[in-house]
């Protein structure tokens, strides 16, 4: 993992990404991943990351992350919006 991180940092530096941009993107992706693992539960996600829930809430606002969208993205679409696979059509 260290090699991958070193490579990523080198690529970011070579492409002119600033420290602030890199840090913001890392925070955003890390938080979204942890939130997704906890199905949008901010209390559980904050606990896993070792921060207070209010701190997570403020960080979400700073990063323009809508926690409602995280939860909605994890739900299955209604049956009417799900794709119909060919095997189901063939069975009819």
Secondary structure, 3 states (H helix, E strand, C coil): CHHHHHHHHHHHHHCCCCHHHHHHHHHHHHHHHHHHHCCCCHHHHHHHHCCCHHHHHHHHHHCCCCHHHHHHHHCCCCHHHCCCCHHHHHHC
